[in-house]
Amino acid sequence: MVFLAILTGIGGLFNYYEVTSATYSIIVAILLQVVLFLLTSLALVSYQGRRSRPSYDRGGYRIWTFSFALIVLSFVGNLAILVVLLLNQLGYISGF
């Protein structure tokens, strides 16, 4: 699942790069980003490994494991790219 999250994160960045360089239309980019976001969500939900561990200084709090943090980072990144593409399509922001 971590590998899937890494691939979708890279795919999201590539999608954003291609739409800003006007390689394809914003509608195609939104559809592709929705697919990437759904795949990342699938990776987040179906992750079976440890999600957190005790802190390094034994301070009584828990921190995410590196694998789970990569999945969450990919999830947040793909969500942010999707929101920016939707806001651009709806006319709230411009600049592409």
C-alpha positions as CSV (number, residue, x, y, z in Angstrom):
1,M,0.0,0.0,0.0
2,V,2.9,2.3,0.6
3,F,4.1,1.8,-2.9
4,L,0.6,2.6,-4.3
5,A,0.6,5.8,-2.2
6,I,4.0,6.9,-3.5
7,L,2.9,6.2,-7.1
8,T,-0.3,8.2,-6.7
9,G,1.6,11.1,-5.0
10,I,4.1,11.2,-7.9
11,G,1.2,10.9,-10.4
12,G,-0.6,13.8,-8.7
13,L,2.4,16.0,-9.0
14,F,2.9,15.0,-12.6
15,N,-0.8,15.7,-13.3
16,Y,-0.6,19.1,-11.8
17,Y,2.6,19.9,-13.8
18,E,1.0,18.8,-17.1
19,V,-2.2,20.8,-16.6
20,T,-0.2,23.9,-15.7
21,S,2.0,23.5,-18.8
22,A,-1.3,23.2,-20.9
23,T,-0.5,19.7,-22.2
24,Y,-4.2,18.6,-21.7
25,S,-7.4,20.2,-20.6
26,I,-8.5,20.8,-17.0
27,I,-11.4,18.4,-17.3
28,V,-9.1,15.5,-18.1
29,A,-6.8,16.6,-15.2
30,I,-9.7,16.7,-12.8
31,L,-10.9,13.2,-13.8
32,L,-7.4,11.8,-13.5
33,Q,-6.9,13.5,-10.1
34,V,-10.2,12.0,-8.8
35,V,-8.9,8.5,-9.8
36,L,-5.5,9.2,-8.1
37,F,-7.3,10.5,-5.0
38,L,-9.5,7.4,-4.8
39,L,-6.5,5.1,-5.1
40,T,-4.7,7.0,-2.4
41,S,-7.8,6.8,-0.2
42,L,-7.9,3.0,-0.8
43,A,-4.3,2.8,0.3
44,L,-5.0,4.8,3.4
45,V,-8.0,2.7,4.4
46,S,-6.5,-0.7,3.6
47,Y,-3.1,-0.1,5.2
48,Q,-2.5,-3.1,7.6
49,G,0.8,-2.0,9.2
50,R,1.5,-0.2,12.4
51,R,0.1,3.3,12.2
52,S,1.9,4.8,15.3
53,R,4.6,4.1,17.8
54,P,5.6,5.6,21.1
55,S,7.6,8.8,20.9
56,Y,11.4,8.7,20.8
57,D,11.8,10.6,24.1
58,R,9.1,8.5,25.8
59,G,7.1,11.7,26.4
60,G,3.8,9.8,26.6
61,Y,2.5,10.7,23.1
62,R,2.5,8.6,19.9
63,I,3.9,9.5,16.5
64,W,3.1,8.0,13.1
65,T,5.3,5.4,11.5
66,F,7.2,6.5,8.4
67,S,5.1,4.2,6.1
68,F,1.8,5.5,7.4
69,A,3.1,9.1,7.3
70,L,4.0,8.7,3.6
71,I,0.4,7.5,2.9
72,V,-1.1,10.4,4.8
73,L,1.2,12.9,2.9
74,S,0.1,11.4,-0.4
75,F,-3.5,11.6,0.6
76,V,-3.3,15.3,1.7
77,G,-1.2,16.2,-1.4
78,N,-3.7,14.6,-3.8
79,L,-6.6,16.2,-2.0
80,A,-4.9,19.6,-2.2
81,I,-4.3,19.2,-5.9
82,L,-7.9,18.1,-6.5
83,V,-9.2,21.1,-4.6
84,V,-7.0,23.6,-6.6
85,L,-8.1,22.1,-9.9
86,L,-11.8,22.3,-8.9
87,L,-11.4,25.9,-7.6
88,N,-9.8,26.8,-10.9
89,Q,-12.5,25.1,-13.0
90,L,-15.2,26.8,-10.9
91,G,-13.6,30.2,-11.5
92,Y,-12.6,31.0,-7.9
93,I,-8.9,31.1,-8.8
94,S,-7.1,31.6,-12.0
95,G,-3.6,31.3,-13.2
96,F,-3.2,28.2,-15.3
